[in-house]
Amino acid sequence: MKTYIAKARDIQRAWCLVDAKDKILGRLACKVATMLMGKNKVIYSPHQDVGDEVIVVNASKIKITGNKMAEKVYKRYSAYPGGLNLETLEVKMKKDPAYVIRHAVKGMLPKSKLGAKLLKKLKIYADENHPHKAQNPKPMTV
């Protein structure tokens, strides 16, 4: 069986605009990760970057199900004794709603240099305004 390897001339990148208003966090992150990796394309190769650039707007208006707002905890450790910082999803959403979506998408991308490269193609904004109008992003439904 012969595997397909995408050539640089075959890869066509697009800009996609995703509206996160009233979307469930995990389902949104799954669809965005799929678009970033290029799994929705026929030309997909797991070791290559064939995905699109993705713009997520209205990050502050995502929907969270269950008791996750109070129970989900984000941890940071400063490497000093007693340096464990805990923040709930509710606090993190008020402080930086883009972090919540970026963290969810990052967990669904490959844990390699390719995953870091793919994450750079994700642009997240808390409201509807974004500076990428010149790229003519096509709206995508999630």
CORPE-V894679 format. One record per residue. N is the residue number from 1. PHI is phi in whole degrees, -180 to 180 (none if undefined). PSI is psi in degrees with one decimal (NA if undefined). D_FIRST is the distance of its C-alpha to the first C-alpha in Angstrom with 1 decimal. Layout:
N_PHI_PSI_D_FIRST / N_PHI_PSI_D_FIRST
This chain:
1_none_128.0_0.0 / 2_-95_131.5_3.8 / 3_-92_153.9_6.5 / 4_-96_131.1_9.8 / 5_-119_121.5_12.9 / 6_-70_134.8_16.2 / 7_-88_155.7_18.8 / 8_-61_-33.9_22.4 / 9_-73_-20.0_23.6 / 10_-85_-20.0_21.3 / 11_-79_122.1_22.6 / 12_-118_115.6_25.7 / 13_-95_144.8_27.8 / 14_-128_168.4_30.4 / 15_-109_126.2_33.3 / 16_-114_140.0_33.5 / 17_-113_122.0_36.7 / 18_-117_126.2_36.8 / 19_-94_116.9_40.2 / 20_-87_3.3_40.4 / 21_-63_124.9_43.7 / 22_60_27.3_43.8 / 23_-102_145.3_40.1 / 24_-75_135.5_39.3 / 25_-55_-52.3_38.3 / 26_-66_-41.2_35.1 / 27_-68_-38.5_33.7 / 28_-63_-45.8_34.5 / 29_-63_-37.6_32.9 / 30_-64_-45.8_29.7 / 31_-67_-40.1_29.4 / 32_-66_-42.7_30.5 / 33_-62_-38.3_27.9 / 34_-63_-42.2_25.1 / 35_-68_-37.7_26.6 / 36_-65_-39.2_27.0 / 37_-78_-24.4_23.3 / 38_89_17.5_22.1 / 39_-68_-15.2_20.3 / 40_-87_5.3_22.0 / 41_-109_154.6_20.3 / 42_-70_-28.7_17.2 / 43_-83_5.9_16.6 / 44_-57_132.2_16.5 / 45_-132_130.3_15.1 / 46_-66_-21.2_16.5 / 47_-100_5.3_17.8 / 48_-124_156.3_19.4 / 49_-92_99.5_22.6 / 50_-117_6.6_21.9 / 51_-81_-179.5_24.5 / 52_-103_165.2_28.0 / 53_-80_136.2_31.5 / 54_-124_130.9_33.1 / 55_-112_124.3_36.9 / 56_-111_123.0_38.4 / 57_-113_163.0_42.0 / 58_60_42.8_44.6 / 59_-65_-27.1_43.2 / 60_-77_-6.6_46.6 / 61_-112_23.0_46.4 / 62_-73_161.2_43.4 / 63_-103_136.5_43.9 / 64_-119_128.1_43.8 / 65_-94_159.5_43.9 / 66_67_-150.8_45.8 / 67_-99_22.9_48.0 / 68_-63_-30.6_45.5 / 69_-57_-37.0_48.0 / 70_-97_-26.6_50.4 / 71_-100_-28.0_48.1 / 72_-74_131.6_45.0 / 73_-124_132.8_45.8 / 74_-101_129.9_44.4 / 75_-111_141.5_45.2 / 76_-134_142.5_45.9 / 77_-127_127.3_47.3 / 78_-86_-2.7_49.3 / 79_74_9.8_49.1 / 80_-105_154.0_52.9 / 81_-59_129.9_54.7 / 82_75_16.9_55.1 / 83_-95_23.1_52.7 / 84_-82_122.3_50.5 / 85_-110_125.9_50.6 / 86_-116_133.4_49.7 / 87_-136_136.6_49.5 / 88_-79_165.5_48.9 / 89_-61_-35.9_46.7 / 90_-62_-44.9_49.9 / 91_-68_-41.6_51.3 / 92_-66_-36.5_48.0 / 93_-66_-37.7_47.8 / 94_-70_-37.9_51.3 / 95_-78_-51.0_50.8 / 96_-153_88.8_47.3 / 97_-67_-23.6_45.2 / 98_-68_-33.0_42.5 / 99_-62_-39.1_41.9 / 100_-62_-45.7_41.1 / 101_-70_-42.8_38.3 / 102_-61_-40.9_36.9 / 103_-65_-40.8_37.0 / 104_-68_-42.0_35.2 / 105_-69_-40.4_32.4 / 106_-59_-36.7_32.1 / 107_-68_-17.2_31.5 / 108_-101_-1.2_28.4 / 109_-96_162.8_26.8 / 110_-60_144.5_24.8 / 111_-90_71.3_27.3 / 112_-156_-175.3_26.6 / 113_-62_-33.4_27.7 / 114_-64_-40.7_25.3 / 115_-63_-39.3_27.1 / 116_-66_-37.6_30.4 / 117_-67_-40.3_29.4 / 118_-66_-37.7_28.3 / 119_-65_-27.0_31.6 / 120_-70_-17.5_33.6 / 121_-88_4.6_32.4 / 122_-101_123.9_34.2 / 123_-117_126.0_37.8 / 124_-124_134.6_40.0 / 125_-132_140.7_43.6 / 126_-70_-28.7_46.1 / 127_-124_-165.7_47.5 / 128_-78_-17.1_46.6 / 129_-79_133.3_47.5 / 130_-147_151.1_44.8 / 131_-89_20.8_45.0 / 132_-111_31.4_41.8 / 133_-67_-29.5_43.2 / 134_-67_-22.7_42.6 / 135_-81_-4.7_38.8 / 136_49_64.2_39.2 / 137_-69_140.3_37.0 / 138_-91_132.2_35.9 / 139_-67_134.9_36.9 / 140_-117_141.2_34.2 / 141_-94_139.8_35.0 / 142_-116_NA_34.0
